Amino acid sequence: MRARVRVTANFQANLDSIRDFLDVAATPAEFERLLGRLFDEIIPNLARFPDLGRDFAARAPQSTEGAAALAALRRKAGRDTAIREYVTDDYLILYAVRDGTVFLPSVRHHRQLSFDLRGHWR
């Protein structure tokens, strides 16, 4: 049985952010490749194999802030929800599985996860 896959508004906002990020990096064709992979490969794979990604909560957070954020995420998602992460190419996709549905709340390019220190030193 295939799971339903639901894209959240936040996921769409993340895609918009990635598009803008890649435009600034002068690699707009990379965004088209990401969309192709999402709709042709990643989303169909998650529909067929919802447990494909690794358990997001399996690794212990390394900070008190991380532990608090994970606890809040678990409370919000509910006990019956598996929170998983799928890493592909340059992207990290966070997703949740509950009652035969895969929810896609977040996607990030790995370079978006770093700090832009030059922007802070003016």
N, C-alpha and C positions, 0 to 999 in steps of 0.2 A: 504494500500500500504506500502510495506517495504522500508525503507531507505537503500541506499547503505552505507557500512561502509568502510572507507579508513584508513589504518594504515600509519602514516607518518614515514619518516626516523628517526626523533627525537624520536618518540615513540619506535621504534626498539632499538635505542641507550639507551633509558631509561630502556628497558627490559634487555639489556646487563649489565647495571649498577646495576640493582636490582639483577641479577644473581650473579654478582661479590660480591655485598654486602652480599647476603645470604650465599655465599660460605665462606666468611670471618667469618660470624656469625655461621658457622657450621650447617646451616639448608638448605642444597641444595634441599631437598625434597619439601620444601616450594615453591621453584620456579616452580617445576612441577605442584604443586597444583594451583599456580597462572595461569599458561598457560592453564590448564584444565578449570578453571573458566572463563578465558577470552574467549576461543573459544567455550565452551559448554553452557555458560550462559550469560556472560556480553555482548559480541558482538551481539549475537542473540536478547537479550532484547533491546539493543540500536537500532537495526535495526527495531524492531517492535514498540518501544516506544521511539523515539528520545528525547522527553522532560522528560524522566525519572529522570535525575539528576536535581539538583537545579541550578537556575540561578546564575552563578559565579559573575556577576556584581551587584547582588541585595544587597550584603553587602558592605557598604562603607569601603574603605581602611582606616586603622588606622594610616597611615604615609604619608608624602608627596611623598616618594619614591614609596609606593604602589599605590597611586593615579596616579602618572606619568606612572607607568608600566601598570596599567589598561587602562589609556587613550591611550597609545601606542598600546596595544593589541586590543582595540576597533577600532582604526584607521586601523590597519593592517588587521583585520578580515573583516571589512566593515560593513555597516549599516544593511545589510540583514542577518547577521550571528548571531546566538544565541550562546553564550559561556556558557557552563554548566560544572558542576562538579559532579562526581559520586564517592561516598565513599563506599568502600566495604572491609570488613575485615581490613587488615592493609594497604590498598592502596587508593590513591587519583588519580582519572583519570580525566584529563581535556579534554573536547571534544567540538567541534564546529559543529553546524548544519546549513547547507545552501543548498538551492535548492534540498531537498530530499536526501542529502548526510550527513553522520556523519563522521567527520574527527577526528582522535585520535592523537593529537599532544604530549600528555604528560601523563606519569604514574609515580608515586613515592610511595615507601614504606614509611610509616609515620615516621620511625626512620631515614630515609635519609633526612628528613626535619629539623633535629636538628643539633646543632653544635657539632663538635668533638674537644672540647677544649684541650684535652690531646695532640692531634697532633700539637697544636700550642705552647706548653710550653716545649721546649726542652732545 
